[in-house]
């Protein structure tokens, strides 16, 4: 058995970056997430409050927003990035921008992504950005384009070209600054088009080293086969792959939409099938280190241990494989991975409270739907508070 230096039960290392106040705030938020009905009600209320400008914005900002988001602007986000640097944890910076409908907004979001790159290039190596393509073009347009592969009407083709140009400008700047770009996974209805865009950018910018990553949601039944096809294409066309593996964040939505439309459900029926697909993808990627740079973005300790054992058995560079978790969750994984010498990062969304609401609702709904996630977080927080209390007030 390979001995690992990764100790996820080291709570002092996991939570040393959080103050007592921050621990209590996080505990309160996860405490609310124990009740799915309450989460649904609060999600609806949050949208209503912000839509009509009711005076509860500060309540949202000082609770769930502070737990899961890195700030309302780039200054606040970079302050957190620098703080994480002192614990050898990297940042994945993301300006939260969803639901845009106009070119002016798409162009602005592209500039914000490039601004993130320019800010990160002045910090230590290894930081990255997350890029949500739905912030650069309307999802309804993307769905329509997906039904017309290679046969766009004139205006549609011009609009699609503008979209590709926005993505290309971001990736080109990232390559010149040596900043990684994780293209985020989104709804299944956009998958074909967004996969094509990610592959195009990888073929352009992943020649000598990996800059661009595509994100694979392994709860989708077709992702293992897609990964195998993608590996063959990269071999054939002589470019490297950046693959970020996640389980997925839209499961209930994908299932209900497919059932309503009378279509085959694209996601696995059980968590066990998703887990098997995820771990198989980890093995596929780590078996090809000469071709694939991998980011394992999971809160599943078992999957992380599988990857760590493969890294050590194959004597892979610990910095070659990246691990990432969401800000506000699984600190026992992120900080102990970093402490053990692995490349670990936190996904750091930032933006106004109003813009962050869709993201915050997903986090709340996801936590209530993942078996054991909320209970595990609360248990760790309680143990850390107990440890701190014993340290301050040792038994007589």
PEMOZI-V134427 format. One record per residue. N is the residue number from 1. RES is the residue in one small letter. OMEGA is omega in whole degrees, -180 to 180 (* if undefined). NEAR is the number of other ideal C-beta (glycine too) atoms within 8 Angstrom. Layout:
# PEMOZI-V134427
n->(N | N)
res->(RES | RES)
omega->(OMEGA | OMEGA)
near->(NEAR | NEAR)
This chain:
# PEMOZI-V134427
n->(1 | 2 | 3 | 4 | 5 | 6 | 7 | 8 | 9 | 10 | 11 | 12 | 13 | 14 | 15 | 16 | 17 | 18 | 19 | 20 | 21 | 22 | 23 | 24 | 25 | 26 | 27 | 28 | 29 | 30 | 31 | 32 | 33 | 34 | 35 | 36 | 37 | 38 | 39 | 40 | 41 | 42 | 43 | 44 | 45 | 46 | 47 | 48 | 49 | 50 | 51 | 52 | 53 | 54 | 55 | 56 | 57 | 58 | 59 | 60 | 61 | 62 | 63 | 64 | 65 | 66 | 67 | 68 | 69 | 70 | 71 | 72 | 73 | 74 | 75 | 76 | 77 | 78 | 79 | 80 | 81 | 82 | 83 | 84 | 85 | 86 | 87 | 88 | 89 | 90 | 91 | 92 | 93 | 94 | 95 | 96 | 97 | 98 | 99 | 100 | 101 | 102 | 103 | 104 | 105 | 106 | 107 | 108 | 109 | 110 | 111 | 112 | 113 | 114 | 115 | 116 | 117 | 118 | 119 | 120 | 121 | 122 | 123 | 124 | 125 | 126 | 127 | 128 | 129 | 130 | 131 | 132 | 133 | 134 | 135 | 136 | 137 | 138 | 139 | 140 | 141 | 142 | 143 | 144 | 145 | 146 | 147 | 148 | 149 | 150 | 151 | 152 | 153 | 154 | 155 | 156 | 157 | 158 | 159 | 160 | 161 | 162 | 163 | 164 | 165 | 166 | 167 | 168 | 169 | 170 | 171 | 172 | 173 | 174 | 175 | 176 | 177 | 178 | 179 | 180 | 181 | 182 | 183 | 184 | 185 | 186 | 187 | 188 | 189 | 190 | 191 | 192 | 193 | 194 | 195 | 196 | 197 | 198 | 199 | 200 | 201 | 202 | 203 | 204 | 205 | 206 | 207 | 208 | 209 | 210 | 211 | 212 | 213 | 214 | 215 | 216 | 217 | 218 | 219 | 220 | 221 | 222 | 223 | 224 | 225 | 226 | 227 | 228 | 229 | 230 | 231 | 232 | 233 | 234 | 235 | 236 | 237 | 238 | 239 | 240 | 241 | 242 | 243 | 244 | 245 | 246 | 247 | 248 | 249 | 250 | 251 | 252 | 253 | 254 | 255 | 256 | 257 | 258 | 259 | 260 | 261 | 262 | 263 | 264 | 265 | 266 | 267 | 268 | 269 | 270 | 271 | 272 | 273 | 274 | 275 | 276 | 277 | 278 | 279 | 280 | 281 | 282 | 283 | 284 | 285 | 286 | 287 | 288 | 289 | 290 | 291 | 292 | 293 | 294 | 295 | 296 | 297 | 298 | 299 | 300 | 301 | 302 | 303 | 304 | 305 | 306 | 307 | 308 | 309 | 310 | 311 | 312 | 313 | 314 | 315 | 316 | 317 | 318 | 319 | 320 | 321 | 322 | 323 | 324 | 325 | 326 | 327 | 328 | 329 | 330 | 331 | 332 | 333 | 334 | 335 | 336 | 337 | 338 | 339 | 340 | 341 | 342 | 343 | 344 | 345 | 346 | 347 | 348 | 349 | 350 | 351 | 352 | 353 | 354 | 355 | 356 | 357 | 358 | 359 | 360 | 361 | 362 | 363 | 364 | 365 | 366 | 367 | 368 | 369 | 370 | 371 | 372 | 373 | 374 | 375 | 376 | 377 | 378 | 379 | 380 | 381 | 382 | 383 | 384 | 385 | 386 | 387 | 388 | 389 | 390 | 391 | 392 | 393 | 394 | 395 | 396)
res->(x | x | x | x | x | x | x | x | x | x | x | x | x | x | x | x | x | x | x | x | x | x | x | x | x | x | x | x | x | x | x | x | x | x | x | x | x | x | x | x | x | x | x | x | x | x | x | x | x | x | x | x | x | x | x | x | x | x | x | x | x | x | x | x | x | x | x | x | x | x | x | x | x | x | x | x | x | x | x | x | x | x | x | x | x | x | x | x | x | x | x | x | x | x | x | x | x | x | x | x | x | x | x | x | x | x | x | x | x | x | x | x | x | x | x | x | x | x | x | x | x | x | x | x | x | x | x | x | x | x | x | x | x | x | x | x | x | x | x | x | x | x | x | x | x | x | x | x | x | x | x | x | x | x | x | x | x | x | x | x | x | x | x | x | x | x | x | x | x | x | x | x | x | x | x | x | x | x | x | x | x | x | x | x | x | x | x | x | x | x | x | x | x | x | x | x | x | x | x | x | x | x | x | x | x | x | x | x | x | x | x | x | x | x | x | x | x | x | x | x | x | x | x | x | x | x | x | x | x | x | x | x | x | x | x | x | x | x | x | x | x | x | x | x | x | x | x | x | x | x | x | x | x | x | x | x | x | x | x | x | x | x | x | x | x | x | x | x | x | x | x | x | x | x | x | x | x | x | x | x | x | x | x | x | x | x | x | x | x | x | x | x | x | x | x | x | x | x | x | x | x | x | x | x | x | x | x | x | x | x | x | x | x | x | x | x | x | x | x | x | x | x | x | x | x | x | x | x | x | x | x | x | x | x | x | x | x | x | x | x | x | x | x | x | x | x | x | x | x | x | x | x | x | x | x | x | x | x | x | x | x | x | x | x | x | x | x | x | x | x | x | x | x | x | x | x | x | x | x | x | x | x | x | x | x | x | x | x | x | x | x | x | x | x | x | x)
omega->(-180 | 178 | 179 | 178 | 179 | -177 | -177 | 179 | 178 | -174 | 178 | 176 | -176 | -170 | -176 | 180 | -178 | 174 | 176 | -180 | -180 | 177 | -180 | 179 | -180 | 179 | 180 | -179 | 179 | 176 | 178 | -177 | 177 | -173 | -177 | -180 | 179 | 179 | 180 | 180 | -179 | 178 | 178 | -180 | -179 | 179 | -179 | -179 | -176 | 180 | -176 | 175 | -180 | -168 | 177 | -178 | -177 | 177 | 178 | -177 | -174 | 178 | -172 | 180 | -178 | 179 | -171 | -179 | -174 | 178 | 179 | -180 | -176 | 179 | 179 | -179 | -179 | 175 | 178 | 178 | -180 | 178 | 180 | 178 | -178 | 177 | 180 | 177 | -178 | 179 | 171 | -170 | -179 | 173 | -175 | -179 | 180 | 173 | 178 | -176 | -172 | 179 | -179 | 179 | 179 | 180 | 179 | 180 | 177 | 178 | 178 | 177 | 179 | 175 | 176 | 180 | -179 | 178 | -176 | -177 | 180 | 180 | -178 | -179 | 173 | 178 | -175 | 173 | 170 | -175 | 178 | -174 | 177 | 172 | -178 | 177 | -178 | -178 | -180 | 175 | 180 | 179 | -180 | 178 | -180 | 178 | -178 | -175 | 174 | -177 | -176 | 167 | -173 | -178 | 178 | -180 | 178 | -180 | 178 | 179 | 178 | 177 | 179 | -180 | 177 | -179 | -177 | 179 | 180 | -177 | 178 | 178 | 180 | 179 | -179 | -179 | -178 | 176 | -179 | 177 | 174 | 175 | -172 | 174 | -178 | -175 | -176 | -178 | 179 | -167 | -175 | -179 | -178 | 173 | 180 | -180 | 180 | 179 | 178 | -179 | 177 | -180 | 179 | -167 | 180 | -179 | -178 | 179 | -178 | 175 | -173 | 176 | 167 | -178 | 180 | 177 | -169 | 170 | 176 | -173 | -173 | -171 | 178 | 178 | 177 | 179 | 179 | 177 | -178 | 177 | 179 | 179 | -180 | 177 | -177 | -174 | 172 | 169 | -178 | 180 | 165 | -177 | 174 | -177 | 175 | 175 | 176 | -174 | -176 | -170 | -176 | 179 | -180 | -178 | -177 | 179 | 180 | -180 | -179 | -178 | -179 | -178 | 175 | 179 | -175 | -176 | 179 | -179 | -175 | 176 | -179 | 178 | 177 | 179 | 180 | 179 | 179 | -177 | 176 | 179 | 176 | -180 | 177 | -175 | -176 | 174 | -179 | -177 | 179 | -177 | -169 | 165 | -170 | 169 | -179 | -174 | -175 | 174 | -177 | -176 | -180 | 179 | 178 | 179 | 175 | -180 | -179 | 178 | 177 | 179 | -178 | -179 | -179 | -179 | 177 | 175 | -178 | 180 | -178 | 179 | -177 | 175 | -179 | 175 | 179 | 174 | -179 | -178 | 171 | 176 | 180 | 176 | -174 | -172 | 177 | 171 | 179 | -179 | 179 | 175 | 178 | 178 | -177 | -177 | 173 | 173 | -170 | 175 | 174 | -179 | -179 | 179 | -179 | -179 | -176 | -175 | 179 | 179 | -178 | 177 | 178 | 180 | -179 | -179 | 180 | -179 | 180 | -177 | 180 | -177 | 174 | -175 | -178 | 179 | 179 | 179 | -179 | 180 | -180 | 179 | 179 | 179 | 179 | 177 | 178 | 179 | -180 | -179 | 177 | 180 | -179 | -177 | -179 | 180 | -178 | *)
near->(2 | 6 | 4 | 9 | 6 | 11 | 9 | 9 | 5 | 10 | 11 | 8 | 10 | 14 | 12 | 8 | 8 | 8 | 5 | 7 | 6 | 9 | 14 | 9 | 12 | 13 | 12 | 9 | 11 | 13 | 8 | 10 | 11 | 9 | 8 | 7 | 6 | 8 | 13 | 9 | 8 | 10 | 11 | 8 | 8 | 12 | 10 | 9 | 11 | 13 | 6 | 6 | 5 | 8 | 5 | 7 | 11 | 7 | 7 | 15 | 10 | 8 | 11 | 10 | 12 | 10 | 10 | 13 | 16 | 12 | 11 | 9 | 7 | 11 | 7 | 11 | 14 | 10 | 9 | 13 | 15 | 9 | 9 | 12 | 12 | 6 | 11 | 7 | 12 | 12 | 16 | 14 | 16 | 14 | 14 | 11 | 11 | 10 | 5 | 11 | 5 | 6 | 6 | 6 | 10 | 14 | 9 | 8 | 13 | 12 | 8 | 10 | 12 | 11 | 10 | 13 | 14 | 10 | 11 | 15 | 9 | 5 | 10 | 5 | 4 | 8 | 14 | 14 | 15 | 11 | 14 | 11 | 14 | 13 | 11 | 12 | 11 | 8 | 11 | 6 | 10 | 14 | 10 | 9 | 11 | 11 | 6 | 10 | 6 | 4 | 4 | 9 | 6 | 6 | 6 | 12 | 9 | 8 | 10 | 10 | 8 | 9 | 12 | 10 | 8 | 13 | 13 | 10 | 10 | 14 | 14 | 9 | 12 | 16 | 9 | 6 | 10 | 8 | 13 | 12 | 14 | 14 | 14 | 10 | 11 | 11 | 9 | 9 | 8 | 14 | 11 | 8 | 10 | 13 | 10 | 8 | 13 | 12 | 11 | 9 | 14 | 16 | 8 | 9 | 11 | 13 | 8 | 2 | 6 | 11 | 13 | 15 | 14 | 14 | 12 | 14 | 12 | 14 | 10 | 13 | 7 | 7 | 12 | 11 | 7 | 10 | 13 | 9 | 8 | 12 | 13 | 8 | 9 | 14 | 8 | 6 | 7 | 6 | 9 | 12 | 14 | 16 | 15 | 13 | 15 | 12 | 10 | 12 | 8 | 11 | 10 | 8 | 8 | 13 | 10 | 8 | 10 | 11 | 9 | 6 | 6 | 4 | 6 | 4 | 9 | 9 | 12 | 10 | 5 | 6 | 7 | 6 | 9 | 14 | 12 | 8 | 14 | 14 | 10 | 9 | 15 | 15 | 10 | 12 | 12 | 14 | 6 | 9 | 9 | 3 | 9 | 12 | 12 | 13 | 14 | 13 | 11 | 12 | 9 | 9 | 8 | 7 | 13 | 14 | 10 | 11 | 13 | 11 | 10 | 12 | 12 | 10 | 7 | 8 | 4 | 11 | 5 | 9 | 8 | 9 | 16 | 11 | 17 | 13 | 16 | 10 | 12 | 7 | 11 | 9 | 12 | 12 | 14 | 16 | 16 | 14 | 12 | 13 | 11 | 10 | 6 | 13 | 12 | 15 | 16 | 13 | 12 | 14 | 14 | 15 | 10 | 6 | 11 | 7 | 9 | 13 | 12 | 8 | 12 | 14 | 11 | 10 | 12 | 13 | 12 | 10 | 13 | 12 | 8 | 7 | 4 | 6 | 11 | 11 | 8 | 8 | 13 | 12 | 8 | 12 | 13 | 9 | 9 | 13 | 12 | 8 | 10 | 10 | 8 | 9 | 7 | 6 | 5 | 6 | 3 | 2)
